[in-house]
Amino acid sequence: MVLRVYFDGETVPSVRVPLGPMFGIFHDIGDKYVV
């Protein structure tokens, strides 16, 4: 149950859920493009 909260099928924790969609976008960009 807890894993589903922090991992929604991605390699990075889905912290964008509690923090907001913008953080998720930046997090994905930083993970893929290594900004």
CHARMM-style PDB file with segment names, atoms N, HN, CA, C and O in Angstrom:
ATOM      1  N   MET     1       0.830  -1.202   0.000  1.00  0.00      PROA
ATOM      2  CA  MET     1       0.000   0.000   0.000  1.00  0.00      PROA
ATOM      3  C   MET     1       0.873   1.264   0.000  1.00  0.00      PROA
ATOM      4  O   MET     1       0.640   2.209  -0.754  1.00  0.00      PROA
ATOM      5  N   VAL     2       1.872   1.241   0.864  1.00  0.00      PROA
ATOM      6  HN  VAL     2       2.062   0.473   1.476  1.00  0.00      PROA
ATOM      7  CA  VAL     2       2.756   2.404   0.995  1.00  0.00      PROA
ATOM      8  C   VAL     2       3.566   2.621  -0.277  1.00  0.00      PROA
ATOM      9  O   VAL     2       3.809   3.755  -0.689  1.00  0.00      PROA
ATOM     10  N   LEU     3       3.981   1.513  -0.894  1.00  0.00      PROA
ATOM     11  HN  LEU     3       3.783   0.591  -0.560  1.00  0.00      PROA
ATOM     12  CA  LEU     3       4.779   1.602  -2.109  1.00  0.00      PROA
ATOM     13  C   LEU     3       4.002   2.277  -3.232  1.00  0.00      PROA
ATOM     14  O   LEU     3       4.568   2.993  -4.058  1.00  0.00      PROA
ATOM     15  N   ARG     4       2.680   2.031  -3.244  1.00  0.00      PROA
ATOM     16  HN  ARG     4       2.221   1.449  -2.573  1.00  0.00      PROA
ATOM     17  CA  ARG     4       1.843   2.639  -4.280  1.00  0.00      PROA
ATOM     18  C   ARG     4       1.751   4.151  -4.084  1.00  0.00      PROA
ATOM     19  O   ARG     4       1.572   4.908  -5.038  1.00  0.00      PROA
ATOM     20  N   VAL     5       1.878   4.566  -2.840  1.00  0.00      PROA
ATOM     21  HN  VAL     5       2.024   3.951  -2.065  1.00  0.00      PROA
ATOM     22  CA  VAL     5       1.793   5.996  -2.546  1.00  0.00      PROA
ATOM     23  C   VAL     5       3.045   6.723  -3.025  1.00  0.00      PROA
ATOM     24  O   VAL     5       2.969   7.827  -3.563  1.00  0.00      PROA
ATOM     25  N   TYR     6       4.187   6.093  -2.823  1.00  0.00      PROA
ATOM     26  HN  TYR     6       4.249   5.196  -2.386  1.00  0.00      PROA
ATOM     27  CA  TYR     6       5.441   6.734  -3.175  1.00  0.00      PROA
ATOM     28  C   TYR     6       5.950   6.344  -4.561  1.00  0.00      PROA
ATOM     29  O   TYR     6       6.792   7.034  -5.138  1.00  0.00      PROA
ATOM     30  N   PHE     7       5.435   5.235  -5.091  1.00  0.00      PROA
ATOM     31  HN  PHE     7       4.751   4.675  -4.623  1.00  0.00      PROA
ATOM     32  CA  PHE     7       5.860   4.804  -6.418  1.00  0.00      PROA
ATOM     33  C   PHE     7       4.649   4.449  -7.273  1.00  0.00      PROA
ATOM     34  O   PHE     7       4.057   3.383  -7.100  1.00  0.00      PROA
ATOM     35  N   ASP     8       4.279   5.336  -8.194  1.00  0.00      PROA
ATOM     36  HN  ASP     8       4.760   6.202  -8.334  1.00  0.00      PROA
ATOM     37  CA  ASP     8       3.121   5.063  -9.041  1.00  0.00      PROA
ATOM     38  C   ASP     8       3.576   4.523 -10.395  1.00  0.00      PROA
ATOM     39  O   ASP     8       3.141   5.003 -11.442  1.00  0.00      PROA
ATOM     40  N   GLY     9       4.464   3.510 -10.363  1.00  0.00      PROA
ATOM     41  HN  GLY     9       4.817   3.121  -9.512  1.00  0.00      PROA
ATOM     42  CA  GLY     9       4.909   2.881 -11.597  1.00  0.00      PROA
ATOM     43  C   GLY     9       6.101   3.585 -12.219  1.00  0.00      PROA
ATOM     44  O   GLY     9       6.473   3.279 -13.352  1.00  0.00      PROA
ATOM     45  N   GLU    10       6.716   4.531 -11.494  1.00  0.00      PROA
ATOM     46  HN  GLU    10       6.414   4.780 -10.573  1.00  0.00      PROA
ATOM     47  CA  GLU    10       7.863   5.240 -12.040  1.00  0.00      PROA
ATOM     48  C   GLU    10       9.118   4.894 -11.250  1.00  0.00      PROA
ATOM     49  O   GLU    10       9.043   4.316 -10.166  1.00  0.00      PROA
ATOM     50  N   THR    11      10.275   5.255 -11.806  1.00  0.00      PROA
ATOM     51  HN  THR    11      10.336   5.725 -12.687  1.00  0.00      PROA
ATOM     52  CA  THR    11      11.540   4.948 -11.148  1.00  0.00      PROA
ATOM     53  C   THR    11      11.828   5.942 -10.029  1.00  0.00      PROA
ATOM     54  O   THR    11      12.702   5.715  -9.193  1.00  0.00      PROA
ATOM     55  N   VAL    12      11.087   7.040 -10.021  1.00  0.00      PROA
ATOM     56  HN  VAL    12      10.377   7.224 -10.700  1.00  0.00      PROA
ATOM     57  CA  VAL    12      11.280   8.056  -8.987  1.00  0.00      PROA
ATOM     58  C   VAL    12      10.045   8.142  -8.114  1.00  0.00      PROA
ATOM     59  O   VAL    12       8.937   7.902  -8.594  1.00  0.00      PROA
ATOM     60  N   PRO    13      10.212   8.483  -6.823  1.00  0.00      PROA
ATOM     61  CA  PRO    13       9.079   8.612  -5.915  1.00  0.00      PROA
ATOM     62  C   PRO    13       8.089   9.651  -6.422  1.00  0.00      PROA
ATOM     63  O   PRO    13       8.485  10.729  -6.866  1.00  0.00      PROA
ATOM     64  N   SER    14       6.816   9.331  -6.358  1.00  0.00      PROA
ATOM     65  HN  SER    14       6.493   8.455  -5.998  1.00  0.00      PROA
ATOM     66  CA  SER    14       5.792  10.256  -6.848  1.00  0.00      PROA
ATOM     67  C   SER    14       5.472  11.301  -5.783  1.00  0.00      PROA
ATOM     68  O   SER    14       4.342  11.398  -5.306  1.00  0.00      PROA
ATOM     69  N   VAL    15       6.498  12.084  -5.419  1.00  0.00      PROA
ATOM     70  HN  VAL    15       7.416  12.004  -5.807  1.00  0.00      PROA
ATOM     71  CA  VAL    15       6.325  13.114  -4.398  1.00  0.00      PROA
ATOM     72  C   VAL    15       5.516  14.279  -4.953  1.00  0.00      PROA
ATOM     73  O   VAL    15       5.158  15.202  -4.220  1.00  0.00      PROA
ATOM     74  N   ARG    16       5.232  14.232  -6.242  1.00  0.00      PROA
ATOM     75  HN  ARG    16       5.522  13.482  -6.837  1.00  0.00      PROA
ATOM     76  CA  ARG    16       4.470  15.297  -6.887  1.00  0.00      PROA
ATOM     77  C   ARG    16       3.013  15.271  -6.439  1.00  0.00      PROA
ATOM     78  O   ARG    16       2.290  16.253  -6.604  1.00  0.00      PROA
ATOM     79  N   VAL    17       2.590  14.154  -5.877  1.00  0.00      PROA
ATOM     80  HN  VAL    17       3.178  13.356  -5.743  1.00  0.00      PROA
ATOM     81  CA  VAL    17       1.204  14.024  -5.424  1.00  0.00      PROA
ATOM     82  C   VAL    17       0.916  14.945  -4.234  1.00  0.00      PROA
ATOM     83  O   VAL    17      -0.056  15.698  -4.274  1.00  0.00      PROA
ATOM     84  N   PRO    18       1.744  14.903  -3.167  1.00  0.00      PROA
ATOM     85  CA  PRO    18       1.506  15.769  -2.021  1.00  0.00      PROA
ATOM     86  C   PRO    18       2.036  17.196  -2.217  1.00  0.00      PROA
ATOM     87  O   PRO    18       1.493  18.142  -1.647  1.00  0.00      PROA
ATOM     88  N   LEU    19       3.084  17.349  -3.012  1.00  0.00      PROA
ATOM     89  HN  LEU    19       3.526  16.580  -3.475  1.00  0.00      PROA
ATOM     90  CA  LEU    19       3.710  18.661  -3.174  1.00  0.00      PROA
ATOM     91  C   LEU    19       3.102  19.458  -4.321  1.00  0.00      PROA
ATOM     92  O   LEU    19       3.199  20.685  -4.347  1.00  0.00      PROA
ATOM     93  N   GLY    20       2.471  18.761  -5.274  1.00  0.00      PROA
ATOM     94  HN  GLY    20       2.392  17.764  -5.252  1.00  0.00      PROA
ATOM     95  CA  GLY    20       1.862  19.463  -6.398  1.00  0.00      PROA
ATOM     96  C   GLY    20       2.400  18.967  -7.727  1.00  0.00      PROA
ATOM     97  O   GLY    20       3.433  18.298  -7.760  1.00  0.00      PROA
ATOM     98  N   PRO    21       1.720  19.282  -8.830  1.00  0.00      PROA
ATOM     99  CA  PRO    21       2.088  18.820 -10.164  1.00  0.00      PROA
ATOM    100  C   PRO    21       3.367  19.476 -10.688  1.00  0.00      PROA
ATOM    101  O   PRO    21       4.123  18.857 -11.436  1.00  0.00      PROA
ATOM    102  N   MET    22       3.605  20.719 -10.300  1.00  0.00      PROA
ATOM    103  HN  MET    22       2.991  21.223  -9.692  1.00  0.00      PROA
ATOM    104  CA  MET    22       4.788  21.428 -10.789  1.00  0.00      PROA
ATOM    105  C   MET    22       6.067  20.745 -10.334  1.00  0.00      PROA
ATOM    106  O   MET    22       7.009  20.593 -11.112  1.00  0.00      PROA
ATOM    107  N   PHE    23       6.096  20.333  -9.071  1.00  0.00      PROA
ATOM    108  HN  PHE    23       5.331  20.456  -8.440  1.00  0.00      PROA
ATOM    109  CA  PHE    23       7.282  19.663  -8.535  1.00  0.00      PROA
ATOM    110  C   PHE    23       7.542  18.361  -9.274  1.00  0.00      PROA
ATOM    111  O   PHE    23       8.689  17.981  -9.512  1.00  0.00      PROA
ATOM    112  N   GLY    24       6.457  17.686  -9.632  1.00  0.00      PROA
ATOM    113  HN  GLY    24       5.526  17.995  -9.438  1.00  0.00      PROA
ATOM    114  CA  GLY    24       6.583  16.426 -10.365  1.00  0.00      PROA
ATOM    115  C   GLY    24       7.213  16.650 -11.727  1.00  0.00      PROA
ATOM    116  O   GLY    24       8.038  15.856 -12.178  1.00  0.00      PROA
ATOM    117  N   ILE    25       6.819  17.743 -12.384  1.00  0.00      PROA
ATOM    118  HN  ILE    25       6.148  18.389 -12.018  1.00  0.00      PROA
ATOM    119  CA  ILE    25       7.357  18.063 -13.707  1.00  0.00      PROA
ATOM    120  C   ILE    25       8.852  18.339 -13.618  1.00  0.00      PROA
ATOM    121  O   ILE    25       9.639  17.797 -14.394  1.00  0.00      PROA
ATOM    122  N   PHE    26       9.235  19.179 -12.675  1.00  0.00      PROA
ATOM    123  HN  PHE    26       8.595  19.619 -12.044  1.00  0.00      PROA
ATOM    124  CA  PHE    26      10.647  19.511 -12.503  1.00  0.00      PROA
ATOM    125  C   PHE    26      11.445  18.280 -12.093  1.00  0.00      PROA
ATOM    126  O   PHE    26      12.603  18.119 -12.476  1.00  0.00      PROA
ATOM    127  N   HSD    27      10.807  17.414 -11.306  1.00  0.00      PROA
ATOM    128  HN  HSD    27       9.865  17.545 -10.994  1.00  0.00      PROA
ATOM    129  CA  HSD    27      11.477  16.211 -10.830  1.00  0.00      PROA
ATOM    130  C   HSD    27      11.738  15.268 -11.991  1.00  0.00      PROA
ATOM    131  O   HSD    27      12.801  14.652 -12.074  1.00  0.00      PROA
ATOM    132  N   ASP    28      10.759  15.155 -12.894  1.00  0.00      PROA
ATOM    133  HN  ASP    28       9.896  15.655 -12.827  1.00  0.00      PROA
ATOM    134  CA  ASP    28      10.913  14.295 -14.066  1.00  0.00      PROA
ATOM    135  C   ASP    28      11.989  14.848 -14.991  1.00  0.00      PROA
ATOM    136  O   ASP    28      12.804  14.096 -15.527  1.00  0.00      PROA
ATOM    137  N   ILE    29      11.987  16.175 -15.176  1.00  0.00      PROA
ATOM    138  HN  ILE    29      11.326  16.785 -14.740  1.00  0.00      PROA
ATOM    139  CA  ILE    29      12.982  16.821 -16.034  1.00  0.00      PROA
ATOM    140  C   ILE    29      14.384  16.599 -15.474  1.00  0.00      PROA
ATOM    141  O   ILE    29      15.314  16.280 -16.214  1.00  0.00      PROA
ATOM    142  N   GLY    30      14.525  16.769 -14.170  1.00  0.00      PROA
ATOM    143  HN  GLY    30      13.769  17.028 -13.568  1.00  0.00      PROA
ATOM    144  CA  GLY    30      15.824  16.599 -13.528  1.00  0.00      PROA
ATOM    145  C   GLY    30      16.293  15.155 -13.587  1.00  0.00      PROA
ATOM    146  O   GLY    30      17.493  14.885 -13.630  1.00  0.00      PROA
ATOM    147  N   ASP    31      15.334  14.221 -13.590  1.00  0.00      PROA
ATOM    148  HN  ASP    31      14.359  14.440 -13.555  1.00  0.00      PROA
ATOM    149  CA  ASP    31      15.685  12.807 -13.610  1.00  0.00      PROA
ATOM    150  C   ASP    31      16.047  12.349 -15.015  1.00  0.00      PROA
ATOM    151  O   ASP    31      16.953  11.533 -15.187  1.00  0.00      PROA
ATOM    152  N   LYS    32      15.353  12.862 -16.014  1.00  0.00      PROA
ATOM    153  HN  LYS    32      14.617  13.524 -15.874  1.00  0.00      PROA
ATOM    154  CA  LYS    32      15.575  12.424 -17.392  1.00  0.00      PROA
ATOM    155  C   LYS    32      16.713  13.194 -18.058  1.00  0.00      PROA
ATOM    156  O   LYS    32      17.562  12.613 -18.734  1.00  0.00      PROA
ATOM    157  N   TYR    33      16.715  14.519 -17.854  1.00  0.00      PROA
ATOM    158  HN  TYR    33      16.025  14.991 -17.305  1.00  0.00      PROA
ATOM    159  CA  TYR    33      17.713  15.349 -18.515  1.00  0.00      PROA
ATOM    160  C   TYR    33      18.884  15.708 -17.608  1.00  0.00      PROA
ATOM    161  O   TYR    33      19.857  16.324 -18.042  1.00  0.00      PROA
ATOM    162  N   VAL    34      18.774  15.311 -16.341  1.00  0.00      PROA
ATOM    163  HN  VAL    34      17.983  14.811 -15.988  1.00  0.00      PROA
ATOM    164  CA  VAL    34      19.827  15.587 -15.357  1.00  0.00      PROA
ATOM    165  C   VAL    34      20.204  17.062 -15.378  1.00  0.00      PROA
ATOM    166  O   VAL    34      21.336  17.421 -15.703  1.00  0.00      PROA
ATOM    167  N   VAL    35      19.238  17.914 -15.027  1.00  0.00      PROA
ATOM    168  HN  VAL    35      18.319  17.622 -14.763  1.00  0.00      PROA
ATOM    169  CA  VAL    35      19.491  19.353 -15.040  1.00  0.00      PROA
ATOM    170  C   VAL    35      20.396  19.726 -13.865  1.00  0.00      PROA
ATOM    171  OT1 VAL    35      20.732  20.898 -13.693  1.00  0.00      PROA
TER     172      VAL     35
END
